Amino acid sequence: MGFSGTQSSQRAEAPLRDYFQRLLAHFGAQHWWPARTRMEVILGAILTQNTTWRNASMAVRELRKRGLLQCKNLRHADGLEIEKCVRHAGFFRQKTATIRNFVRWLDEKYYGSLDRLFAATQARDDLLSLKGLGPETVDAILLYAGRKPYFVADAYTRRVLVRHGWLPPDADYAEAQEVLHRELPLDAGLFNEFHALLVAVGKRYCGR
């Protein structure tokens, strides 16, 4: 099942935009990502790997209680303290290591500045170089914390679009993202809302 070139433009562009409008009318704005700061988004994106948002959000709340949603506090936090906070999210040792590695890397590479990170043209490549950060997590960070137009083509997105015939059944993350980037305006606000709506569809109507 090919999905490229002129055929792709004719079949997908208008239907995808129309589908977005239909979802928005049905579900309403999702106000995603539910976080108070960019660092909270980043930590949430790491913590939600291989678990539910419910579990990740409990870990975020524990970090907030201890003031560990700020880089300045995370820099000096003991690993065991972080592990205790993020235990609800599962894989807590690996996720603690990823969080500490990210903070250390941000300090060394971008002088501890998220503004510098998100202004860098190579930000995605730099983030992907970090152990524990895959494309889905990196794009969630860039989209929701950095407001950069990277569509998070996660399992919910691919499942819904495959079942509508807008993606081939064997499309992987990169292929799905390439289609979405090609067929939609490169707009972070659109990508933010559309992704959140597709997750809502996947959870409520489009199961495995």
C-alpha positions as YAML, in Angstrom:
chain: A
units: angstrom
residues:
- id: 1
  name: MET
  ca: [0.00, 0.00, 0.00]
- id: 2
  name: GLY
  ca: [1.90, 3.04, -1.23]
- id: 3
  name: PHE
  ca: [1.39, 6.43, 0.32]
- id: 4
  name: SER
  ca: [3.49, 9.10, -1.37]
- id: 5
  name: GLY
  ca: [3.59, 11.85, -3.94]
- id: 6
  name: THR
  ca: [0.54, 13.25, -5.73]
- id: 7
  name: GLN
  ca: [-1.69, 10.35, -4.74]
- id: 8
  name: SER
  ca: [-0.93, 11.05, -1.10]
- id: 9
  name: SER
  ca: [-1.75, 14.75, -1.43]
- id: 10
  name: GLN
  ca: [-5.04, 14.07, -3.16]
- id: 11
  name: ARG
  ca: [-6.16, 11.42, -0.67]
- id: 12
  name: ALA
  ca: [-4.94, 12.73, 2.65]
- id: 13
  name: GLU
  ca: [-4.60, 16.48, 2.93]
- id: 14
  name: ALA
  ca: [-8.26, 17.54, 2.90]
- id: 15
  name: PRO
  ca: [-9.51, 14.45, 4.77]
- id: 16
  name: LEU
  ca: [-6.91, 14.88, 7.52]
- id: 17
  name: ARG
  ca: [-7.76, 18.52, 8.05]
- id: 18
  name: ASP
  ca: [-11.48, 17.74, 7.95]
- id: 19
  name: TYR
  ca: [-10.96, 14.90, 10.41]
- id: 20
  name: PHE
  ca: [-9.14, 17.24, 12.78]
- id: 21
  name: GLN
  ca: [-12.06, 19.68, 12.69]
- id: 22
  name: ARG
  ca: [-14.55, 16.88, 13.32]
- id: 23
  name: LEU
  ca: [-12.57, 15.61, 16.29]
- id: 24
  name: LEU
  ca: [-12.23, 19.09, 17.70]
- id: 25
  name: ALA
  ca: [-15.98, 19.63, 17.41]
- id: 26
  name: HIS
  ca: [-16.70, 16.28, 19.07]
- id: 27
  name: PHE
  ca: [-14.16, 16.27, 21.92]
- id: 28
  name: GLY
  ca: [-13.35, 19.95, 22.32]
- id: 29
  name: ALA
  ca: [-9.88, 21.34, 22.99]
- id: 30
  name: GLN
  ca: [-7.79, 18.91, 25.04]
- id: 31
  name: HIS
  ca: [-5.48, 21.48, 26.71]
- id: 32
  name: TRP
  ca: [-2.56, 19.08, 26.47]
- id: 33
  name: TRP
  ca: [0.15, 18.82, 27.84]
- id: 34
  name: PRO
  ca: [-1.19, 19.29, 31.40]
- id: 35
  name: ALA
  ca: [1.85, 20.89, 33.03]
- id: 36
  name: ARG
  ca: [2.80, 24.16, 34.67]
- id: 37
  name: THR
  ca: [6.33, 24.50, 33.30]
- id: 38
  name: ARG
  ca: [8.46, 23.27, 30.41]
- id: 39
  name: MET
  ca: [10.57, 21.17, 32.75]
- id: 40
  name: GLU
  ca: [7.44, 19.49, 34.05]
- id: 41
  name: VAL
  ca: [6.52, 18.61, 30.45]
- id: 42
  name: ILE
  ca: [9.97, 17.13, 29.88]
- id: 43
  name: LEU
  ca: [9.90, 15.05, 33.04]
- id: 44
  name: GLY
  ca: [6.36, 13.91, 32.25]
- id: 45
  name: ALA
  ca: [7.42, 12.83, 28.76]
- id: 46
  name: ILE
  ca: [10.21, 10.72, 30.25]
- id: 47
  name: LEU
  ca: [8.02, 9.25, 32.98]
- id: 48
  name: THR
  ca: [5.14, 8.26, 30.69]
- id: 49
  name: GLN
  ca: [7.36, 5.90, 28.70]
- id: 50
  name: ASN
  ca: [5.98, 2.34, 28.88]
- id: 51
  name: THR
  ca: [3.23, 3.26, 31.31]
- id: 52
  name: THR
  ca: [-0.06, 5.14, 31.52]
- id: 53
  name: TRP
  ca: [-0.37, 8.87, 31.99]
- id: 54
  name: ARG
  ca: [-2.13, 8.18, 35.28]
- id: 55
  name: ASN
  ca: [0.98, 6.48, 36.65]
- id: 56
  name: ALA
  ca: [3.28, 9.13, 35.22]
- id: 57
  name: SER
  ca: [1.18, 11.95, 36.69]
- id: 58
  name: MET
  ca: [1.42, 10.38, 40.16]
- id: 59
  name: ALA
  ca: [5.20, 10.42, 39.81]
- id: 60
  name: VAL
  ca: [5.11, 14.05, 38.69]
- id: 61
  name: ARG
  ca: [3.05, 14.95, 41.76]
- id: 62
  name: GLU
  ca: [5.62, 13.32, 44.02]
- id: 63
  name: LEU
  ca: [8.41, 15.26, 42.34]
- id: 64
  name: ARG
  ca: [6.43, 18.46, 42.79]
- id: 65
  name: LYS
  ca: [5.97, 17.82, 46.51]
- id: 66
  name: ARG
  ca: [9.73, 17.65, 46.90]
- id: 67
  name: GLY
  ca: [10.44, 20.63, 44.67]
- id: 68
  name: LEU
  ca: [12.10, 18.40, 42.07]
- id: 69
  name: LEU
  ca: [10.40, 19.84, 39.00]
- id: 70
  name: GLN
  ca: [13.12, 22.48, 38.81]
- id: 71
  name: CYS
  ca: [16.57, 21.98, 37.35]
- id: 72
  name: LYS
  ca: [18.28, 23.79, 40.21]
- id: 73
  name: ASN
  ca: [16.90, 21.24, 42.68]
- id: 74
  name: LEU
  ca: [17.28, 18.21, 40.44]
- id: 75
  name: ARG
  ca: [20.97, 18.99, 39.98]
- id: 76
  name: HIS
  ca: [21.65, 18.28, 43.62]
- id: 77
  name: ALA
  ca: [19.02, 15.64, 44.32]
- id: 78
  name: ASP
  ca: [20.09, 12.23, 45.45]
- id: 79
  name: GLY
  ca: [19.30, 9.44, 43.01]
- id: 80
  name: LEU
  ca: [17.46, 7.45, 45.67]
- id: 81
  name: GLU
  ca: [15.24, 10.44, 46.40]
- id: 82
  name: ILE
  ca: [14.25, 10.71, 42.74]
- id: 83
  name: GLU
  ca: [13.70, 6.97, 42.50]
- id: 84
  name: LYS
  ca: [11.31, 7.11, 45.43]
- id: 85
  name: CYS
  ca: [9.31, 9.85, 43.72]
- id: 86
  name: VAL
  ca: [9.04, 8.18, 40.31]
- id: 87
  name: ARG
  ca: [8.38, 4.63, 41.48]
- id: 88
  name: HIS
  ca: [4.72, 4.86, 40.39]
- id: 89
  name: ALA
  ca: [5.84, 5.27, 36.76]
- id: 90
  name: GLY
  ca: [7.65, 1.93, 36.61]
- id: 91
  name: PHE
  ca: [11.21, 1.31, 35.41]
- id: 92
  name: PHE
  ca: [12.05, 3.84, 38.08]
- id: 93
  name: ARG
  ca: [15.80, 3.24, 38.09]
- id: 94
  name: GLN
  ca: [16.11, 3.67, 34.34]
- id: 95
  name: LYS
  ca: [13.87, 6.74, 34.35]
- id: 96
  name: THR
  ca: [15.78, 8.28, 37.24]
- id: 97
  name: ALA
  ca: [19.02, 7.76, 35.30]
- id: 98
  name: THR
  ca: [17.47, 9.36, 32.21]
- id: 99
  name: ILE
  ca: [16.27, 12.38, 34.20]
- id: 100
  name: ARG
  ca: [19.64, 12.91, 35.87]
- id: 101
  name: ASN
  ca: [21.46, 12.43, 32.59]
- id: 102
  name: PHE
  ca: [19.22, 14.96, 30.87]
- id: 103
  name: VAL
  ca: [19.80, 17.61, 33.55]
- id: 104
  name: ARG
  ca: [23.55, 17.04, 33.48]
- id: 105
  name: TRP
  ca: [23.60, 17.17, 29.69]
- id: 106
  name: LEU
  ca: [21.49, 20.35, 29.62]
- id: 107
  name: ASP
  ca: [23.97, 22.01, 31.95]
- id: 108
  name: GLU
  ca: [26.98, 20.94, 29.92]
- id: 109
  name: LYS
  ca: [25.60, 21.43, 26.42]
- id: 110
  name: TYR
  ca: [23.21, 24.35, 26.82]
- id: 111
  name: TYR
  ca: [24.36, 25.96, 30.08]
- id: 112
  name: GLY
  ca: [21.22, 24.75, 31.83]
- id: 113
  name: SER
  ca: [18.98, 26.81, 29.53]
- id: 114
  name: LEU
  ca: [15.86, 25.39, 27.90]
- id: 115
  name: ASP
  ca: [15.67, 28.56, 25.82]
- id: 116
  name: ARG
  ca: [19.07, 27.74, 24.31]
- id: 117
  name: LEU
  ca: [18.04, 24.13, 23.74]
- id: 118
  name: PHE
  ca: [14.82, 24.93, 21.91]
- id: 119
  name: ALA
  ca: [16.50, 27.66, 19.85]
- id: 120
  name: ALA
  ca: [19.09, 25.21, 18.52]
- id: 121
  name: THR
  ca: [18.54, 23.93, 14.98]
- id: 122
  name: GLN
  ca: [20.07, 20.58, 15.98]
- id: 123
  name: ALA
  ca: [17.96, 20.20, 19.14]
- id: 124
  name: ARG
  ca: [16.22, 17.03, 17.94]
- id: 125
  name: ASP
  ca: [19.46, 15.29, 16.99]
- id: 126
  name: ASP
  ca: [21.04, 16.33, 20.28]
- id: 127
  name: LEU
  ca: [18.14, 14.99, 22.30]
- id: 128
  name: LEU
  ca: [18.08, 11.73, 20.36]
- id: 129
  name: SER
  ca: [21.73, 11.21, 21.26]
- id: 130
  name: LEU
  ca: [20.79, 10.86, 24.94]
- id: 131
  name: LYS
  ca: [20.34, 7.37, 26.36]
- id: 132
  name: GLY
  ca: [16.73, 6.76, 27.33]
- id: 133
  name: LEU
  ca: [15.20, 9.26, 24.88]
- id: 134
  name: GLY
  ca: [13.64, 7.79, 21.75]
- id: 135
  name: PRO
  ca: [11.90, 9.64, 18.89]
- id: 136
  name: GLU
  ca: [8.46, 9.66, 20.52]
- id: 137
  name: THR
  ca: [9.74, 11.12, 23.79]
- id: 138
  name: VAL
  ca: [11.99, 13.62, 22.03]
- id: 139
  name: ASP
  ca: [9.18, 14.84, 19.79]
- id: 140
  name: ALA
  ca: [6.84, 15.18, 22.76]
- id: 141
  name: ILE
  ca: [9.47, 17.34, 24.44]
- id: 142
  name: LEU
  ca: [9.97, 19.45, 21.33]
- id: 143
  name: LEU
  ca: [6.26, 19.84, 20.61]
- id: 144
  name: TYR
  ca: [4.82, 20.32, 24.08]
- id: 145
  name: ALA
  ca: [7.72, 22.00, 25.88]
- id: 146
  name: GLY
  ca: [9.48, 23.68, 22.96]
- id: 147
  name: ARG
  ca: [6.45, 24.43, 20.77]
- id: 148
  name: LYS
  ca: [8.27, 23.04, 17.77]
- id: 149
  name: PRO
  ca: [6.29, 21.46, 14.89]
- id: 150
  name: TYR
  ca: [7.11, 17.78, 15.36]
- id: 151
  name: PHE
  ca: [4.07, 15.51, 15.24]
- id: 152
  name: VAL
  ca: [4.16, 12.81, 17.90]
- id: 153
  name: ALA
  ca: [3.27, 9.83, 15.71]
- id: 154
  name: ASP
  ca: [2.72, 7.43, 18.59]
- id: 155
  name: ALA
  ca: [0.87, 4.12, 18.64]
- id: 156
  name: TYR
  ca: [-2.54, 5.79, 19.08]
- id: 157
  name: THR
  ca: [-1.90, 8.05, 16.09]
- id: 158
  name: ARG
  ca: [-0.75, 5.24, 13.84]
- id: 159
  name: ARG
  ca: [-3.60, 2.93, 14.84]
- id: 160
  name: VAL
  ca: [-6.30, 5.50, 14.12]
- id: 161
  name: LEU
  ca: [-4.81, 6.68, 10.84]
- id: 162
  name: VAL
  ca: [-4.19, 3.13, 9.60]
- id: 163
  name: ARG
  ca: [-7.81, 2.20, 10.23]
- id: 164
  name: HIS
  ca: [-8.97, 5.20, 8.23]
- id: 165
  name: GLY
  ca: [-6.68, 4.18, 5.36]
- id: 166
  name: TRP
  ca: [-4.40, 7.19, 5.70]
- id: 167
  name: LEU
  ca: [-1.35, 5.11, 6.58]
- id: 168
  name: PRO
  ca: [-0.19, 1.67, 5.43]
- id: 169
  name: PRO
  ca: [-0.65, -0.99, 8.14]
- id: 170
  name: ASP
  ca: [3.11, -1.49, 8.55]
- id: 171
  name: ALA
  ca: [3.99, 2.21, 8.85]
- id: 172
  name: ASP
  ca: [6.57, 2.82, 11.56]
- id: 173
  name: TYR
  ca: [7.02, 5.96, 13.63]
- id: 174
  name: ALA
  ca: [9.24, 7.80, 11.13]
- id: 175
  name: GLU
  ca: [7.03, 6.95, 8.17]
- id: 176
  name: ALA
  ca: [3.87, 8.06, 9.94]
- id: 177
  name: GLN
  ca: [5.47, 11.32, 11.03]
- id: 178
  name: GLU
  ca: [6.75, 12.00, 7.52]
- id: 179
  name: VAL
  ca: [3.22, 11.65, 6.13]
- id: 180
  name: LEU
  ca: [1.74, 13.95, 8.75]
- id: 181
  name: HIS
  ca: [4.45, 16.55, 8.23]
- id: 182
  name: ARG
  ca: [3.91, 16.43, 4.49]
- id: 183
  name: GLU
  ca: [0.13, 16.55, 4.50]
- id: 184
  name: LEU
  ca: [-0.49, 19.10, 7.26]
- id: 185
  name: PRO
  ca: [0.76, 22.66, 7.82]
- id: 186
  name: LEU
  ca: [3.90, 22.63, 9.97]
- id: 187
  name: ASP
  ca: [2.19, 24.31, 12.89]
- id: 188
  name: ALA
  ca: [2.96, 23.40, 16.49]
- id: 189
  name: GLY
  ca: [-0.48, 24.43, 17.73]
- id: 190
  name: LEU
  ca: [-2.20, 22.23, 15.17]
- id: 191
  name: PHE
  ca: [0.10, 19.30, 15.89]
- id: 192
  name: ASN
  ca: [-0.44, 19.71, 19.63]
- id: 193
  name: GLU
  ca: [-4.21, 19.63, 19.43]
- id: 194
  name: PHE
  ca: [-4.46, 17.00, 16.68]
- id: 195
  name: HIS
  ca: [-2.19, 14.58, 18.53]
- id: 196
  name: ALA
  ca: [-4.12, 15.01, 21.77]
- id: 197
  name: LEU
  ca: [-7.40, 14.39, 19.92]
- id: 198
  name: LEU
  ca: [-6.05, 11.25, 18.25]
- id: 199
  name: VAL
  ca: [-5.04, 9.94, 21.67]
- id: 200
  name: ALA
  ca: [-8.61, 10.59, 22.87]
- id: 201
  name: VAL
  ca: [-9.99, 8.61, 19.91]
- id: 202
  name: GLY
  ca: [-7.53, 5.79, 20.51]
- id: 203
  name: LYS
  ca: [-8.41, 5.51, 24.17]
- id: 204
  name: ARG
  ca: [-12.19, 5.71, 23.80]
- id: 205
  name: TYR
  ca: [-13.04, 4.16, 20.45]
- id: 206
  name: CYS
  ca: [-10.07, 2.66, 18.63]
- id: 207
  name: GLY
  ca: [-8.70, -0.11, 20.79]
- id: 208
  name: ARG
  ca: [-6.03, -2.65, 19.94]
...
